[in-house]
Each structure stands twice: as structure tokens, then as C-alpha cells.
Amino acid sequence: RSIALGPGLVHPASLLSRRIRLRHMIVATTVAHHGSVREASEVLHLTQPAASRSLAELEEILGLKLFERGPKGMTLTDAGVALIAHMHVVVSEVGSLTRHAEEIVNGGRGKVRVGTLLAGAADVLPSALVALTRQFPEIQVEVSEGTPDRLYESLMLCHVDFVVGRVMPLASISGVESERLYDDEVRVVCTPDHPRATHTGTLGELVDDAWVLPPSDTSLRGQIEEDFIRDCGRTPVSVIECVAAMPLRSLVLRGELLAVVPSGIFTDELERGSLVALPMQVGGAPVAVGIVTRSGAELTASAAALVDALRAAVADRPST
């Protein structure tokens, strides 16, 4: 039986003779993200010569130059920009295929791998996880925290099914889709006996205090530093960088530090009075917190169940 193909479509049989391998595309997309063969080879646990060889093979097969190699790293050519998008889709789909296969082999008892930013690790994700395990006790969940850059990398390499947290700057990078769950504000918090607990002045007046702040490579840290510079022309010197919720909570409850945190991080402590929020705006306007997935990727049934649980948790979330 013959199959009619539209203009520009390639017959499946002809693809069998092509030499493009999945490793070629994984290397190319990772190099495109990092702008460096060295960094990409470290992420992929390859030697640098092996990564360079894969790129050279891919360019030879396609008959196109995908990268410009310069002293500042690897930049995509016009052809590279156009083709890397297709490679992202292929890598994503293969990742989805293997995850679906795992669920079928395990009789529907899947494992969800979710990446989270600080805002996503507040009250909504734990509530969703509790609800999920009550409804589907056979589903396993693995949660990993990280910065936007690292989580994007994990998402593209299919190490996580999706990311939950502040959607920017992840949502501005190619190859992803986002769903807004709610808008989040940022607060300055401390213990009630902290010397600044009754402070009603500006953020700049607190520049010489000791702080717990997000890591320097996060967008929230950049917004906070802009606020300090606007108020007093400089940024804090005494800073502990922390993004993980548990050590952050321990640090602040010791009573010696101020911290800038998304609103949901210390909901229980603020309600009980073990922490107070200072009456000031920091970090700019409220930002969207949501779910970030690979463009075009279909979530496994287990991952989709966790997404549904997140939506339900947001519907039950008290307004802040």
C-alpha cells in the first residue's frame, strides 16, 4: 500500500539511511544552552574531544555549520538557530517516550521528577505532594531544587518532568511552555525580637544588617540589589546565600538575620508570630508562579496527576 506524502515531507524509509544519532542532538542542544563545549561535556559526563567530535559529525551529516567558534565560546549560526529548535523537540519527545515506557513496565506506578525554585517550594508544592500521595500512594516523587539555569538544563535533558516556581526567567527561554498558577509577592522577614522587627523605614536603611538572600545568579537577587542601590547606592556586604527552604528557615529563626523570601515560604511562622514581615515592598511587583514544561512534551500520567494536584492546591491557597 502506498502512502502519499505532502510536499517537503520525508518518507520514513529514507530516514533509516540517515546517520544522525540522538547523542548528536543532545550534545548540540547542550552546547547551544551553555555556549561552551567544555561546560556541555562536563554536564553530559563526556570528554571534551568526544563532544567536539559529535558536533563535527552532526555538521558534516547536515552539510551545515551550526556554531561559530570564537574566543568567547560557541554561538549559533542562523542555520543553527533554526535547527536547534527541532533538536530540542526530538530530545524532549525521546525523553517522554522513555518515561511513558517506564510507567507501562511498572504497571502504571510511575515516578515523577519535579524541579523547583524557591517560590515553588513554599506552601503549594508540599500541599500538592501530600494530596498526590493520598490519592495515588503507588506514585514515587523526586523533588530537586536549583537555580533557573540548572533547572532549565535538567528540563531539557529530561532529568525532570517539569519545574514549579517563578516562571521567569525560564519562560523566556526557547523550548519551554509555562502555565501561571498565582502571583507571588516578596517579603522581608525576621524574628519578633530582632532589632529591626519594628522597622518602618526604607530598605536602604537596613543595608548594613546581616542578610539571607537568594543566590547572586537568580533574577530575584538582581531585583533586590536594584532596590538597595535605588535607596542607598550600595548593596549589603554581610550576606548568606541560600535557596533551600529548610536551612533558610533555620537561619532566620536563630534571630540574628533578616531574609528576603517569597510570601509562601514562612506562612505558618508568620501566622503563629514566630516571624514578622516588615511593612515594605521589595523585589518589584508581584511575579507569576507556575509550571514550566518542555514545549510540545506530553507528561506521563503520574506527572499530570501532580500538576492537577498543584492546581487544586492553588485553588485552596489563602490569599496573601
Disulfide bonds with the S-S distance in Angstrom:
none
